[in-house]
Amino acid sequence: MIENYLETLNDRFRDFDIEYRKQAYINYLKYPDPSYKESPDKKTYVNITEKDLERMAYGELSVAIKREEKIDSGYDLVVTDSDFIIGSEKKDVYISNMKNAFFEKKELFDKYVDRQFGKYNREYLINFSYENGYFIHVPDNTNTELKIESIQDSNASFTVKNVIIVGKNSSVEITDLYMKHNSGNGVHGRNIYIFCQEGSHVKYNYIQDEGQDTVNLTYVRPVLYNNAEIRIIDVNTGAKKVFYNHESEMYDNTTMRSYGVNISRGDQEMDIWDSSLQYGKYSNCDINIKGVVLDRSSTMHRGNIDIEPEGVKSSGFYGSAILLMSENGKGNSKPALLIKNNDTKSKHSSSISSLDPEQIFYLRSRGLSEDEAKNLIINGFIGYIEDITDNEFLKSKITTVLKL
């Protein structure tokens, strides 16, 4: 339990969003994390300890990463522990950090950011303790593409809150990279809120490849207002412990499509949770996630299709597939349909399979080594993620982090 919150507020935040932080802390106290009683196998859930949460919330910043060179790789924003370096000039888009936006974009802050507390215990904790983050506002009727690189200090523990507001009838693709820097056992917590206003079209690409000894907690929460669409691609390969939670809040005539890939190696533990929360009529959700388990690692896939009573004429699909490449690895999948009216279409699928020896034998008979045969099968299994997009920059990053 994080205690002495008033002292923490006074020491670290002063006048920066302090009333919001107080309410987030109250929610953190009121709504504890649920137990794992819904599953007999606790081993495939990621255990984030109280000590980890304390380190994350209070922060343990090491020597700040310095990005001395100019941005010459096409990034619009580079984020390090202490710096927010804006690259290419996009006069039609507001890009800043949360501290500046709190004062410069107070109306937007009050309308969107300070009304969104989230839903989960550790999400509240991040909202209470976040030190900074990026703030992006894409105005109405704007078409643009943004590339963001966050260089994660593996030695440090910290929380960030990132906010993206996409205006009415705008179209934007955002590639959000979280890449490792050095080695260490830091704890990184982040909340990412994406507000898709009426008629907007958003593509959000999340790629995480952090240090092998770090702990990573990420909440991605899009809010889709009427007639908005979002496509999400998420790739998780880094960190020793990964908890990734994506839940889209959907209103009338909205569409959300989510495609994910995760590869766990060594002793990695991954808990990947993708869900819909469908309040609106005629909302449409499609979630697909694939995981590969290597060595002694473990992967949990969880997903809820949650269609509320007012969400009539809506549809939802959740699909999970895990490929076990090791006798010592573990995979678990827990899809759920939470349907609260009878005028909907919904379904889920789940599969966990091991490598077929006959496939290996067949490929080796064609001249491949055993490792080459295994890699070919894995690449075929997860390769669908690159076929979804025609964004060459995104494809190159996915290929790099998924390289076996």
Backbone torsions as a table, in degrees:
resi	resn	phi	psi	omega
1	MET	NA	127.9	178.7
2	ILE	-80.7	115.4	-175.7
3	GLU	-109.5	177.7	178.2
4	ASN	55.3	44.3	-173.4
5	TYR	-67.9	-30.3	179.1
6	LEU	-64.1	-41.7	177.5
7	GLU	-63.5	-39.9	178.7
8	THR	-63.8	-43.6	178.1
9	LEU	-59.6	-46.9	-177.2
10	ASN	-66.3	-38.1	-176.9
11	ASP	-73.3	-38.8	-168.2
12	ARG	-106.8	-30.3	-167.8
13	PHE	-115.2	-27.1	-179.3
14	ARG	53.0	-114.9	-175.0
15	ASP	-97.5	10.6	-175.7
16	PHE	-85.7	95.8	173.7
17	ASP	59.0	38.6	-169.6
18	ILE	-71.0	-35.2	-179.9
19	GLU	-66.5	-39.8	176.5
20	TYR	-62.1	-42.1	-178.5
21	ARG	-64.1	-38.8	178.3
22	LYS	-60.3	-45.5	-179.7
23	GLN	-67.0	-38.2	177.1
24	ALA	-61.3	-39.9	178.7
25	TYR	-66.6	-40.0	176.8
26	ILE	-60.5	-43.5	177.1
27	ASN	-62.2	-38.4	178.0
28	TYR	-59.8	-40.6	179.1
29	LEU	-73.1	-36.4	-174.0
30	LYS	-76.7	-30.2	-171.8
31	TYR	-122.7	85.2	-179.3
32	PRO	-67.3	161.8	178.2
33	ASP	-62.6	135.0	178.7
34	PRO	-67.2	155.5	177.5
35	SER	-76.5	175.8	-180.0
36	TYR	-97.6	26.5	-172.5
37	LYS	-67.0	-12.6	179.3
38	GLU	-76.1	-7.5	-177.9
39	SER	-132.3	136.2	176.7
40	PRO	-76.1	-13.1	-176.3
41	ASP	-112.9	91.0	-179.3
42	LYS	-73.3	-17.5	-172.8
43	LYS	-66.4	-23.2	-178.8
44	THR	-91.6	-0.2	168.9
45	TYR	-88.3	149.7	178.4
46	VAL	-85.7	125.7	-179.3
47	ASN	-93.4	105.5	174.5
48	ILE	-95.6	114.7	-172.0
49	THR	-78.4	163.0	175.3
50	GLU	-60.2	-36.6	177.6
51	LYS	-62.8	-42.5	176.6
52	ASP	-58.7	-45.2	-177.8
53	LEU	-65.2	-38.4	177.7
54	GLU	-64.4	-45.3	178.4
55	ARG	-59.7	-42.5	-179.5
56	MET	-64.0	-47.6	-173.6
57	ALA	-70.9	-40.9	-178.8
58	TYR	-81.3	-24.0	175.9
59	GLY	83.1	138.2	176.4
60	GLU	-138.8	72.1	-176.9
61	LEU	-73.4	132.2	175.6
62	SER	-93.9	-162.6	177.6
63	VAL	-60.7	126.0	-174.2
64	ALA	-62.5	142.3	174.6
65	ILE	-74.2	133.8	178.7
66	LYS	-111.4	130.7	177.2
67	ARG	-105.8	91.1	-172.5
68	GLU	-76.3	-38.8	-174.3
69	GLU	-75.9	154.5	176.2
70	LYS	-69.7	156.6	177.7
71	ILE	-74.4	113.4	-179.2
72	ASP	-124.3	12.6	-176.1
73	SER	-109.9	13.4	176.1
74	GLY	90.1	3.1	178.1
75	TYR	-74.7	142.3	175.8
76	ASP	-89.7	-21.3	179.7
77	LEU	-151.7	131.6	172.9
78	VAL	-119.1	127.5	-177.0
79	VAL	-115.9	128.4	170.0
80	THR	-120.5	-171.6	-179.4
81	ASP	-54.3	-41.9	-171.3
82	SER	-120.5	-10.1	-172.5
83	ASP	-118.1	144.5	171.0
84	PHE	-124.5	99.0	-172.8
85	ILE	-100.3	112.4	179.4
86	ILE	-87.4	127.9	-175.4
87	GLY	-93.4	-102.7	-175.1
88	SER	-63.0	144.6	-179.3
89	GLU	-79.3	116.3	174.4
90	LYS	-119.4	91.1	-173.7
91	LYS	-66.8	-20.8	-177.9
92	ASP	-88.5	-1.9	-177.1
93	VAL	-127.4	136.0	175.4
94	TYR	-90.1	120.6	178.4
95	ILE	-127.0	123.3	-179.9
96	SER	-158.0	-170.6	173.3
97	ASN	-102.1	168.7	-173.8
98	MET	-64.6	-37.1	-178.3
99	LYS	-63.2	-45.4	178.3
100	ASN	-68.2	-41.1	-178.0
101	ALA	-64.3	-31.1	178.9
102	PHE	-56.7	-34.7	-179.9
103	PHE	-96.9	-36.8	-174.7
104	GLU	-82.4	-28.4	-178.1
105	LYS	-124.4	48.8	-172.8
106	LYS	-60.0	-37.0	-179.3
107	GLU	-63.8	-45.1	177.0
108	LEU	-66.9	-39.1	178.9
109	PHE	-59.0	-46.7	-178.7
110	ASP	-67.5	-37.1	-174.9
111	LYS	-74.9	-38.7	-174.2
112	TYR	-111.1	-57.1	-167.4
113	VAL	-68.6	-49.1	-173.6
114	ASP	-80.2	2.8	172.6
115	ARG	-102.9	-4.9	-175.2
116	GLN	-109.1	104.2	178.4
117	PHE	-101.0	-13.1	-177.7
118	GLY	92.3	-151.1	-169.5
119	LYS	-146.0	-19.2	-169.6
120	TYR	-121.1	154.5	-174.6
121	ASN	-53.2	-51.9	-176.3
122	ARG	-74.8	-25.2	172.3
123	GLU	-65.3	-42.4	174.7
124	TYR	-59.3	-41.8	-178.1
125	LEU	-62.4	-41.3	177.3
126	ILE	-65.2	-41.0	178.8
127	ASN	-65.6	-28.4	175.0
128	PHE	-72.8	-42.1	-166.4
129	SER	-105.4	0.8	-172.6
130	TYR	-60.0	138.8	-176.6
131	GLU	-91.7	-34.8	177.8
132	ASN	-168.0	-152.3	-177.4
133	GLY	148.2	176.9	177.7
134	TYR	-97.7	154.6	178.4
135	PHE	-132.4	121.0	-177.5
136	ILE	-126.4	131.2	174.9
137	HIS	-125.3	116.4	175.1
138	VAL	-98.8	114.7	-176.0
139	PRO	-65.8	171.2	177.8
140	ASP	-57.2	146.9	171.6
141	ASN	57.1	43.1	-179.2
142	THR	-120.9	135.8	173.8
143	ASN	-112.6	125.0	-176.8
144	THR	-159.9	170.2	176.2
145	GLU	-135.1	137.9	-178.2
146	LEU	-128.8	140.7	176.6
147	LYS	-122.8	126.5	-176.3
148	ILE	-125.7	133.5	175.2
149	GLU	-121.7	121.0	173.9
150	SER	-108.2	118.0	-178.6
151	ILE	-93.2	107.7	-170.7
152	GLN	-88.9	121.8	177.3
153	ASP	-78.2	111.6	-176.0
154	SER	-67.5	-20.9	178.7
155	ASN	-78.1	-22.7	-170.6
156	ALA	-92.6	155.5	169.5
157	SER	-119.8	134.5	-174.7
158	PHE	-166.9	167.8	173.5
159	THR	-126.7	143.8	175.5
160	VAL	-134.8	156.2	175.5
161	LYS	-129.9	121.6	-179.0
162	ASN	-112.5	138.8	-176.9
163	VAL	-131.2	131.1	175.5
164	ILE	-124.8	124.8	176.9
165	ILE	-118.4	118.1	-178.2
166	VAL	-108.6	122.6	-174.2
167	GLY	-71.3	172.3	-177.7
168	LYS	-59.7	135.1	175.4
169	ASN	58.1	24.1	176.1
170	SER	-94.2	159.9	179.3
171	SER	-132.0	125.3	-176.2
172	VAL	-146.7	142.1	170.4
173	GLU	-118.3	126.7	-177.5
174	ILE	-121.5	123.9	174.2
175	THR	-107.0	117.8	-170.3
176	ASP	-117.4	105.7	-174.2
177	LEU	-104.5	133.8	175.7
178	TYR	-121.6	101.0	-169.5
179	MET	-112.8	151.4	-176.4
180	LYS	-77.1	151.2	173.1
181	HIS	-139.9	120.8	-178.2
182	ASN	61.2	-162.9	-179.0
183	SER	-130.6	154.0	-178.4
184	GLY	164.8	176.8	-175.2
185	ASN	-118.8	42.9	179.0
186	GLY	-68.6	165.0	177.6
187	VAL	-118.0	120.2	-174.0
188	HIS	-115.5	122.6	177.1
189	GLY	-119.3	136.2	177.8
190	ARG	-148.7	140.5	171.2
191	ASN	-110.8	133.1	-180.0
192	ILE	-123.7	113.7	-178.4
193	TYR	-110.1	129.1	-178.0
194	ILE	-123.7	114.1	-179.1
195	PHE	-103.0	111.4	-177.1
196	CYS	-102.9	103.5	-176.6
197	GLN	-74.8	174.1	-171.2
198	GLU	-52.0	129.0	174.7
199	GLY	75.8	7.6	-178.4
200	SER	-83.0	156.8	177.8
201	HIS	-126.7	117.4	-173.2
202	VAL	-125.3	135.9	169.1
203	LYS	-118.8	120.5	-178.8
204	TYR	-120.5	122.1	-177.3
205	ASN	-114.8	118.2	-177.1
206	TYR	-113.4	121.5	180.0
207	ILE	-127.7	121.8	-178.0
208	GLN	-121.0	120.5	176.7
209	ASP	-141.2	70.4	-175.2
210	GLU	-89.2	178.2	-176.9
211	GLY	-60.6	148.0	-168.8
212	GLN	-70.4	-13.2	179.8
213	ASP	-110.4	5.9	-177.3
214	THR	-85.6	164.4	172.7
215	VAL	-112.1	132.3	-175.1
216	ASN	-126.5	123.1	173.0
217	LEU	-119.6	122.2	-178.6
218	THR	-133.9	132.0	173.3
219	TYR	-118.2	121.2	176.3
220	VAL	-111.9	117.9	-173.6
221	ARG	-129.7	91.0	172.8
222	PRO	-77.9	144.8	171.7
223	VAL	-119.3	119.1	-176.5
224	LEU	-107.1	110.3	175.0
225	TYR	-81.1	173.8	-169.0
226	ASN	-49.5	133.3	174.6
227	ASN	67.8	17.8	177.6
228	ALA	-92.3	157.4	178.1
229	GLU	-133.2	145.8	173.2
230	ILE	-142.1	141.4	170.6
231	ARG	-120.9	127.7	-177.9
232	ILE	-116.3	131.2	169.1
233	ILE	-117.3	122.8	177.2
234	ASP	-125.6	135.3	-179.9
235	VAL	-128.3	120.8	177.6
236	ASN	-120.6	119.4	178.2
237	THR	-131.4	-25.2	-173.0
238	GLY	-96.8	-177.6	177.0
239	ALA	75.2	149.0	179.7
240	LYS	-76.8	-40.4	175.3
241	LYS	-123.7	128.1	-178.1
242	VAL	-126.5	123.0	168.1
243	PHE	-120.2	113.4	-177.8
244	TYR	-121.3	121.2	-178.7
245	ASN	-124.8	117.5	173.9
246	HIS	-117.9	126.8	176.3
247	GLU	-140.2	119.6	-179.3
248	SER	-95.5	130.3	176.0
249	GLU	-97.0	119.8	-166.6
250	MET	-123.7	139.2	179.2
251	TYR	-118.7	-161.7	-167.7
252	ASP	-58.8	135.0	173.0
253	ASN	55.9	39.9	179.6
254	THR	-105.6	157.0	-179.8
255	THR	-133.5	131.4	175.1
256	MET	-131.5	127.7	174.6
257	ARG	-125.1	129.5	-175.9
258	SER	-128.9	131.2	-179.2
259	TYR	-129.7	126.8	-176.4
260	GLY	-134.1	154.1	173.7
261	VAL	-140.3	135.9	171.4
262	ASN	-138.0	141.3	176.2
263	ILE	-123.1	122.5	177.1
264	SER	-108.6	137.9	-176.3
265	ARG	-132.1	166.3	174.2
266	GLY	55.7	-123.3	178.4
267	ASP	-106.2	19.9	-178.7
268	GLN	-60.2	147.8	173.0
269	GLU	-125.6	129.2	-178.9
270	MET	-129.5	134.7	174.9
271	ASP	-126.4	105.1	-173.9
272	ILE	-110.2	119.3	-171.5
273	TRP	-127.0	111.9	179.5
274	ASP	-119.2	130.6	-175.6
275	SER	-145.4	162.4	169.7
276	SER	-117.1	151.5	172.2
277	LEU	-132.7	95.9	-166.3
278	GLN	-103.2	103.1	178.2
279	TYR	-91.9	-25.9	-169.5
280	GLY	-92.2	159.9	173.5
281	LYS	-73.6	146.9	175.5
282	TYR	58.2	32.9	173.9
283	SER	-85.6	150.0	-174.2
284	ASN	-135.6	121.6	-176.8
285	CYS	-124.3	136.6	179.2
286	ASP	-140.7	112.1	-176.9
287	ILE	-118.5	128.0	178.0
288	ASN	-133.6	128.2	-177.4
289	ILE	-138.5	135.0	178.1
290	LYS	-127.3	140.4	179.5
291	GLY	-132.9	148.3	176.4
292	VAL	-121.9	129.6	-178.1
293	VAL	-111.7	119.9	179.3
294	LEU	-116.8	158.8	171.9
295	ASP	57.4	-127.3	-177.0
296	ARG	-107.1	19.0	-173.7
297	SER	-80.1	172.9	178.5
298	SER	-139.6	148.4	178.8
299	THR	-136.8	131.2	172.9
300	MET	-116.0	129.5	171.7
301	HIS	-110.5	124.8	174.3
302	ARG	-124.8	145.5	178.1
303	GLY	-161.1	135.2	177.1
304	ASN	-119.1	133.7	164.2
305	ILE	-101.1	107.5	-173.9
306	ASP	-114.0	104.0	179.8
307	ILE	-109.4	115.4	-174.2
308	GLU	-77.1	167.3	-176.7
309	PRO	-54.8	-36.3	-178.5
310	GLU	-81.0	-5.2	-176.3
311	GLY	-86.8	51.6	-178.6
312	VAL	-70.1	156.7	-179.9
313	LYS	61.1	21.9	-179.5
314	SER	-99.7	165.8	179.3
315	SER	-140.0	153.3	178.9
316	GLY	-153.4	141.1	178.2
317	PHE	-137.6	136.0	173.6
318	TYR	-128.1	127.5	179.1
319	GLY	-130.9	130.8	-179.5
320	SER	-129.4	139.4	175.3
321	ALA	-141.8	129.9	179.7
322	ILE	-124.5	132.0	178.6
323	LEU	-108.4	115.5	178.7
324	LEU	-88.3	118.6	-178.4
325	MET	-106.1	7.2	-177.1
326	SER	-148.4	143.5	176.8
327	GLU	-67.6	-22.7	-177.3
328	ASN	-94.2	-4.5	179.3
329	GLY	-86.0	162.9	-179.4
330	LYS	-131.6	140.1	175.3
331	GLY	-134.0	144.5	178.7
332	ASN	-147.3	145.0	-179.4
333	SER	-137.5	133.0	-178.2
334	LYS	-135.9	79.9	174.6
335	PRO	-80.5	155.4	179.5
336	ALA	-149.4	142.4	173.3
337	LEU	-110.2	118.8	178.8
338	LEU	-113.8	83.0	-171.3
339	ILE	-104.8	121.6	-171.7
340	LYS	-115.2	14.3	167.2
341	ASN	-149.8	160.7	-171.8
342	ASN	-100.7	17.9	178.8
343	ASP	-118.7	58.0	-177.6
344	THR	-142.4	170.1	170.8
345	LYS	-125.8	128.5	-179.1
346	SER	-153.6	152.4	177.0
347	LYS	-163.3	163.7	174.4
348	HIS	-143.4	159.3	176.1
349	SER	-141.4	153.5	-179.0
350	SER	-153.9	136.9	176.8
351	SER	-146.3	140.8	173.1
352	ILE	-131.8	119.9	-174.6
353	SER	-136.6	152.5	174.8
354	SER	-99.3	171.7	-177.9
355	LEU	-70.0	135.0	-180.0
356	ASP	-83.1	116.5	-179.6
357	PRO	-57.7	-30.9	-179.7
358	GLU	-66.8	-34.3	176.5
359	GLN	-64.1	-43.4	178.9
360	ILE	-62.4	-45.2	-179.3
361	PHE	-60.1	-43.3	-178.5
362	TYR	-62.7	-46.2	-177.8
363	LEU	-67.7	-36.8	178.6
364	ARG	-68.1	-30.9	177.7
365	SER	-68.1	-15.6	177.4
366	ARG	-95.4	10.3	173.0
367	GLY	101.3	4.7	179.1
368	LEU	-89.2	149.5	172.2
369	SER	-74.9	170.2	-179.9
370	GLU	-63.2	-42.8	179.1
371	ASP	-64.5	-40.9	178.6
372	GLU	-63.7	-39.1	179.2
373	ALA	-64.9	-44.2	179.1
374	LYS	-63.1	-44.1	-179.6
375	ASN	-63.4	-37.5	178.9
376	LEU	-63.3	-41.4	178.8
377	ILE	-66.1	-44.5	-180.0
378	ILE	-62.6	-45.8	-179.5
379	ASN	-62.5	-35.4	175.8
380	GLY	-67.2	-33.7	-178.2
381	PHE	-71.0	-44.0	-175.4
382	ILE	-99.1	-4.9	-174.1
383	GLY	-65.2	-15.3	-177.9
384	TYR	-60.2	-27.0	-174.7
385	ILE	-63.8	-31.4	179.9
386	GLU	-80.2	-21.2	-179.6
387	ASP	-78.0	-14.5	-176.2
388	ILE	-74.2	-27.7	-172.9
389	THR	-119.9	152.3	171.7
390	ASP	-107.4	13.9	178.7
391	ASN	-82.0	107.1	-174.1
392	GLU	-67.2	-35.6	177.1
393	PHE	-61.2	-46.3	178.7
394	LEU	-63.2	-44.0	179.4
395	LYS	-58.1	-42.3	-178.2
396	SER	-65.0	-37.9	179.4
397	LYS	-69.6	-41.6	178.1
398	ILE	-62.5	-44.3	179.1
399	THR	-59.6	-39.6	-178.7
400	THR	-65.7	-48.6	-173.6
401	VAL	-77.3	-24.1	179.5
402	LEU	-90.0	1.8	-179.1
403	LYS	-62.3	127.9	-176.5
404	LEU	-81.7	NA	NA
